Amino acid sequence: MSVRVARAAWTCGWRAGGRRSTSNFPLPPPGAVDVAELLRDAAAAEEGPRVAAAARRLPGQCSVLLFPGQGSQVVGMGRGLLHYPRVRELYAAARRVLGYDLLELSLHGPQEDLDRTVHCQPAIFVASLAAVEKLHHLQPAVIENCVAAAGFSVGEFAALVFAGAMEFCEGLYAVKIRAEAMQEASEAVPSGMLSVLGQPQSKFTVACREAREHCKTLGIENPVCEVANYLFPDCRVISGHLEALHYLRKNSYKYHFRRTKMVPVSGAFHTRLMEPALEPLAHVLKDIDLKKPLVSVHSNVTGNKYMHPKHIRQLLVQQVVSPVKWEQTMHAIYERRKGTDFPRTFEVGPGRQLGTILKSCNLQAWKSYSHVAVLEADQDEDQNL
């Protein structure tokens, strides 16, 4: 598929009434980003002769998009995107779905409001898809040649919208309900998340068990302390009651932890403390017409790519109380025979955390990594793109 056709397909965007289910979600703005038509055209082209397809897409010409999750938010995100086509329309659509001015909050904060789960999840979702607009404007071929996408936690929703599995406003509404439910669950129990950089001899399982035992001595019933994110070798994020996390920080030397740091989130995400959020999310996903992704999207729960829309509905709910297997996802996406080129990787959204993790998971793959800036325009970075 030519770049001209790719650009035309992208520019067509969503049309009112087009490919929509019978749900009552607000319609997206005319001309808003919709990668589905572009990817559908590319998929149709791939049905041609295998030799021709292989000639069009050598491994080094393919691309992978990574969508960040909660914790990457920062006041000012989106400022570097506003002069790209249709980004303001995305934020206008978000205002209708959310009922408040997300762009104003993203640009001006304050940071403590943006950090609240109920705000930062939608903010990261929209900023990431706005970054896709920028990437398409600067390099349409990257979108055309995309073969896989993955998103960290809430970023998985953005990855699925990018891949055409759900539409922008439906995805944003699901994120809104998810964020509200997780915020409410977080406020019910003092809890949080602790990033732990360990080493080969680190004892994560023992540490979590003994932290739970410590909580019991304080009178906490059924305490929670467990690995919530697998980031890269010897690096984990542990979620649980705050008392358990404070115990781990105080006794980090005992478990051979090199460094610990609290994650700027409001609760113990990806543990059973989030169980109250399951039903509201399941209810809203039931009303969304999910489709098979047009490029491979990998599940946080399994690390494997989705094979059927019903799996998306099941695993997005399960993800809320399950550990994010990001390290396993990176291995699944980038595993290849020795000597085979790696795809170009683009992190679309605030922060470079996923690039840093990729560097620790697969150094060779990281050498083809780029970040799509969402803060002030970065001329050098845009030239690199």
N, C-alpha and C positions, 0 to 999 in steps of 0.2 A: 504494500500500500504506500502511495507516494506521500511525501510531506504535505503537499497541497491538499490531497484528499483527507489526510489526518487533520489538518487545520480546519477544513470545512466541516468535517464530522464533529469536531470539538465545539466549533463556533455555533453549530445548530442548537446545541444544548437541550435542556428540557423544554417541552412544549406542553402547555396546559392540556390535560386530558390524555397525554401520550403515555402509554405503558403504566398507567396508574391502577392500583387496586381500588376496591370499593371503600377503602378507609377514609376517615374524615380528616386526615392530616392536611395542614395548609399547603397550598400549591407553591412550588418554588418559583422564583422570579424568572421571566422569560430570559433566555440566554445564559442562565447560570450553568456552572460547570456540570457536565455529564460525560464521563469518560466511556459510558456504556456503548454508545453508537460507534465510537472510535475503535474500541476493543472488539466489538462485534464484527466490524468490517475486517479488522486484522485477523480475527479467528476464521472468518470465511475465506480469506486469502490463503490461510495456512492449509485449507483443505485441498489445495492444488498439489502438483507433483512434489513428493518429498525432497527431491534433489533441489528443486527451485527454492523450496522453503528453507532448506539448509543453507543455500547460497545467500539468501536474504538475511538470515539470522545466525551469524557465527557467534560462538559463546561470548566473545569480547564485545560484541555489538549489542547484546541484550542488556536489559536493565532490571533492577530490583528497587522497589520503593519501601522505605521503612517509616512508620508513623509513630511518633513518640507518645508517651502516656503521662499521667498525672505526676507532678513533681518537676516538670520541665517548664511550667508557666512562669512568665516574667512580665512585669508591667512594661508596655511598649510593644509587645508582640503584635504583629499585623501592620505596624507603621510602614515597614519596608515593602508592603504588598499593595498598598492602596492605589498606586498609579497603574497597576496591571488591570487588563480588561476584566470586568464583572466581579471583581473582589468586593467592591462596595455593595453590589447586589446580593452577594452571599450574606454579608452582614445584615443587610436590610431584611432578607428572608429569615435570618436567625432571630432578629428582633421580634418578628411576627410569631415565630414558634415559641420563643422563650418568654415573651412578655416584658423584656427589659432590654436596654441598649448594651449589647455585648461588646460592640466596638468601643464605646466610651470606656467601659470597664477595662478592656484589654489595653487600651492606649494610656489611660490615666490612673487606673487603680482606684483606691489604694491597694497595695500588695496584699494586705491581710484579707481584704474582700475577695481579691482574685484567687487567693490560696484556698478559700473555702471550697470544699468538694462540689457543692451545688453550682458553683460558678466556673471553677477551673476546668472541669471535664468538658462542658460545652465550648469553653474558650479554646482549648487545645484542639478539639475536633474541628472547629471552623477554621482556625488558623492553619491547621495542617492541610485542609482541602483548598484553602486560599493559596497556600504555597504550591500546590499542584498547578493552580492557574499560572503562577509565575514560571514554574518549570516548563509548562507547555508553551508559554509565550517565548521563552528563551531557547528551548530545545524541544520542539515538537516530536522529534524522532525518539526521544527518551520514552515518551508515553506510548508511541507506536510500537516500540520494541520491548515494552515491559513484559516480563515473563512471570514475575512473582511479587507479592506484597505481603507485609506482615505489620501488625500494629501492637504496641505494648499496652495491654490492659484496655483502657478506653480507646487507645489508638487502633484497636482491632475494628471498631465500628467505622472509623475513617477509611481504613483499608478496604472494608467491604463495600462502602459507598463508592470509593474509587473504582473498584472492580465490577460495579454494576449489580451487586447482590441486593442492594436496597437503595432507595433514593435519598437525596440529601436531607429533605425535611423529615422524612420518616426516620432516618438514622439519627438526626439531631433530636427529634422528639424522644426516641428511645434513650438517648444519652441523658436528656433532661430528667426523665423518670428514674433512670439508673442513679444519677448523681443525687437527686433528692432523697431516694430511698437509702443510699449509702451514707449520706450526711446524717439522716435520722438514726440509722443504726450506729453510727460512730458516736453520736451524742448520748446514746444509751449507756455506753460503757467507756471509761477512760482507757484508751488503747492507742496504738500507733504502729509505726514500722521503723525498723533499724537496719541500715545498710552495714554489712559486715564484710570486710576484706580479710580473708583468712590466708591459710597456707596449706600445703598438702596434709599436714598433721592436725589441722583444725578439727574439732569435734562438735560439729553442728548438732547432730542428733542428741548427744549427751548434754550439750549446753541447753537445748530447748527443754529436755526432760527435767533437768535440775532447776531450771528457771520456773517451770510449772510447780515443782515441789516447793520451791521457795514461796510462791504465791499462796499455796495451801497453808503454809505456816502463818500467813497474814490473814487467813480467814476467807480467801477468795475461793468460791466454789467453781468447779469445772474450769480452771484457768486455761487460757489459750496462749501458746507460744510455739510457733512452728515456722518452717521455711515457706515464704510466700512468693518469692521470685528467685529463679535460678538464672543468674546473669552471665557469668563466665566462670571458668575453672577457679575454684576456691573463693568465689564471691557470691554471697547470697543476701537476700533481704529477708529478715525475720519479722513476723507480725505477731502481735499479741497484746495482752494487758500491759499497761505502762509499767507496772511493778516488775513484770518479767523482763522487760527491755532494760530497765534501770539496773536490774541484777546482772544482766549480761554485760552491760557497759562497765560496771564496777569490777567484774570478775573476768574480763576479756583475756587477761594473761593466762588464766587457768585453762582456757579452751584454745589457746594458741591463735587468738584473733590479732591480726596486725593493726587493724583500725576499725572503729565503729563510728557511725554518724546517724543521727535521727533524720528520717526522710520527711520533708515538709508536706505531710498529709494529715488528715484529721482522725484516722482510725486504722484498725487492723484489717486492711483490705486483703482479699483472697484467703480468708479464713472463715470458720463457721460463725464468727461474730457478725458476719454480714448476712446471715441467713434471713433476717427480716426483709432484706432487699430483693430476695428471689421472686416472691409472688408478684410485686408490682412490675418488675422487668418482664417476667414471663407473660403477664397479661398484655402488655403493650406489644411484645414481639409476636404474639398470637395474631394480632390484627395487621401485621405487615406482610406484604406479598414478597417473600424472599425468593431470590433467583440464584441459580448456580453462578458463582463468580466467573467472569470472563478471562481472568488470569488467576493463577494459583494464589490463594490466600491461606496462610497457615494459622491454625488454631493455637491460642495460648495454652489451652488445656492439654492438648496432645503433642503439639509441635508439628503435627502433620497437616497437609493441606485438606481443605474441605472438599468432600466428594459429592455432597447432596445438600440442598437447601434445608432439609429437616435437621441435618447435623448442625447447621448454623444456629438455628433456633435453640436447640438443646444445649450446645456448648457455650453460647454467649451467656446463658443463664448460669450454667455450671461454673463458668469462669470466675464469677463473683466470689465464690467460696473455695476456689481451687488455686494452687500455685501456678504462677506464670512460668512456663518452661521455655524461656527465651534462649538460653544456651542451646537447648535441644533444637529449637527452631532454626537457629543460625547454622547448626550442623546440617540440618535437613535441606536448607536452601543452597548452601555453598559446597556441599560434598560433591566431588567430581574426580575424574581420573587425573593422575599426575600428568602435568604438561598441558592440561586443558585451561584455556583462559577463563578468568572470572568475569562475571557481568559487572557493569558499572552500577554502583549502589548510591542511592540518593536518600538522605534523611530529610523528610518534608515536615517541617513544623519547628516549634521552638526548641532550642538547645541542641547539643551535639552528643548527648549521653549514649544514644544508640550507636553512634560511630565509635565512641570510646569502647563500648562493649564489644563491637565487632572486631576492633583491633586486638582485643585480648582473646577473642574466640578464634579468629582466623586472620592472621597478619597479611597474608597474600590477598585475600578478598578486600581487606581494608585499604589496600593501596589503590583501589579503584573507587574509593568512597568520596562523595561530595555532600556538602550540606546546603540546603536551600534556605537562605537567611530570611527571617520574618521580622526582624527588628529594622533599624535604619538600613537603607540600601547600602550594600557593600559592593562597590564597583569591582574590586579585585575578585571577589567571590563570584559575582555575576559574569565576569569575563571568563573565569574558570568553567562555569556552567556552559 
